[in-house]
Structure formats: C-alpha cells, structure tokens
Amino acid sequence: MRKKLLWGIIMATLTLTACGNSTANGEAEVNTAVEAVAEEAKEADTQAEAVADETKGEEAAQDGIAQAIAEETSYSEEATEADSSEADNKNDREPTAEISEHVPPKYTNLRTDEAGTIERITYPAHDYAVDGHEITKEANVYLPANYSTDKKYNVLYLLHGIGGNEDEWGMNKSTSRVKTIMDNLSYYGDIESFIVVTPNGRAGGSEEKEGSMMDAFYCFGQELRNDLIPYMESHYSTYADYDENGYDMAATRDHRAIAGLSMGGMQTINIGLGECNDLFSYYGAFSAAPTSNIASKTASIIKDSEYPVNFFYNICGTEDRVAYPSASAAAKTLPAISDDFVDGENFMWQELSGAHDFHIWYLGFYNFAQIVFK
C-alpha cells in the first residue's frame, strides 16, 4: 500500500512538471497533490491497523474458544456400582445431603434399584440463528424413578458448554453422573425428584466451531420459549396447563429451572435472567462464560421485572482461567448492588479451588439440585 501511494506522489509530480508547470501555481498544485496522497496514505494506515486489530481479536477469540473446549473436555466421570463395603443399608435412607465442596460417594454410587430412566427425544424446532426454517432437534430427558402421569413434576433445563451438545452432561448413558446424583438424592429423600432435560443449546443445532455458532447460542431463548418447553409440557406430566393454541407459561415459572456450565452458564444469565425470567424462577450458573451480562445489567433487568428470582446459584473455580473473571463480574457483586438478590436467601456465590472442568460442574449440579423447587 505504501509503495502504491509513493508511486502516486511521484507520478503526480512528473505529470505537472511535464505540462510545464514550473511556476508557483504549478508548485502549489504539486503540493496539493502530494498532501492529498499523503492523507490517503494516513487513512490507509488507519484502516490497516484496524484490520490488524480485528484479526488479532478474532485470533484471540478462537484461541479462547479452543482453550475453553480443551478444558471443558479434559475430565468427565461416570457412576460405578458400589462394592459390597460401600453398598447401602436399605433400611438406612436418611437424607444427609447439604451444600458442600464435594459430592459424597453416597450420592455418586450407581443405583440399580429405584432408579430413574433416560429417554432420547426428538422435537420440532426452528433455526432462529439463520432464517427460522423448521428443523428437528434432539435432547435427553431424565425421568425420576416410578415416573407417573398421575403426578406433576418440576423441570430443570440443563445446558452444556461451547464444545458440547445434548450429550455433554452424559445424559445419554445409564451411568450418567447427573442421573446417579438425581437417583440418590431422591432415594434418600433429600429432594422431591424432578425431570431434567439436556438439549443442544445452539438454536440451529449446528456443532460447527466457527461462523454463526455464537449467534446460535444467543438465539436459544426463542427455541426454549417456542419449541422445547411447549414440547416438554405437551408430552410429559408437568405443572403447566398446556394448550396447543397458547397458554400462560408464566403461570408455572416456579416449576421450571435453568442452569448450565460455561457457555450454558452465560445462557442462564443472558437468556434465563435477561430474556426469559417469565419462564423460570430458579437459575444456576456454573463457571459462566465470557460475554455473560455483567452484574449491573442483570440488576437493571430484574429491577424492572414483575417476576422475582426465587434463587440464583453460582459456582466457579478460582483457578479457572477461562471463566473466573467473567463469572465474578456477572454475579459475585449482585447482592451488593441489587435488593433483588439477598445472599443466603435467594442468592449464593460459591468459589473454591478448581479449574474449568466437571470437577466443579458436577458439584454445582449436586448443590443446585438441592436448592431448586424448595
């Protein structure tokens, strides 16, 4: 670019000289031409710097995504059947769960009796990230032991991270850690069991790591409202008074919860609290990702909302290089800046030593499962 502009200056000078403009007027014209080309060079430099900064920003973002995915997939754990020394005394069903910094083995041992089941569902949805065309999505549904249509159930929508899909929480396996925690919390009487749904949190269902992927995460609130929740409430025994012609979804918001890890934590904050707080009253953000709404924005949204927050639970590892700064900025100070969040009443910020992985997120699920629908 600089070479082209330099040649422009030279050619302007030669042209005026060839035309016999050796007078002061000719010199002025040359100077004017030189200044114009120089200004163009300055603008070109500015544009080049902007492009370079944008390229660096995109590269940094891709590096951040790659790091998040690497850490997100670095650890997972399935339930295993307890050996004879750890087996339950079936007469001892005392509820002992509590908000903790670890999940006791009692609640991670695989249950073979009074255990829930997992179903794979397909449901009609739309690609809200593109043009709204109809698509088919898949999700996993945990149903409590002895599920019955004669009983009504609360529902938790549990979201994955940027590198995952509906299977990331392991809810496509009978040895799922989520299923096992739910089975044991229910078996011992710590909770009134509920349905858990793990969908693909991209509105279009795409799992590409570039392009419109980010838009698909941010558009997922439309799928929740228009497609997934109505499907669940038309096919399972929930508290909603479902009607295919439309029904009051806000009337049963106390019976719905939303939670997620990393990018799913962002969706819990930006979509759950920010867009759909008429649909949910319980929220769980596990290591909420960068781009989560900062605390002041969430406080402003909730202040103007007619729908109260029953509980907002947060957890993050202090060594989490991906999410700790963003998660802290999104939630840690909420009780200090908003009367709508009261620590110990409808809010909890939990931080402990840990990274951006399922060590933290299984614990987050275990703790959150004890909080919701109380």
Secondary structure by P-SEA (a helix, b strand, c coil): caaaaaaaaaaaaaaaaaaccccaaaaaaaaaaaaaaaaaaaaaaaaaaaaaaaaaaaaaaaaaaaaaaaaaacbbbbbbbbccccccccccccccccccccccccccccccccbbbbbbbbbbbcccccccccccccbbbbbcccccccbbbbbbbbbbccccccccccccccccaaaaaaaaaaaaccccbbbbbbcccccccccccccaaaaaaaaccccccccaaaaaaacccccccccccccccccccccbbbccccaaaaaaaccccccccccccbbbbcccccccccaaaaaaaaaaccccccbbbbbbbccccccaaaaaaaccccccccccccccccbbbbbccccccaaaaaaaaaaaaacccc
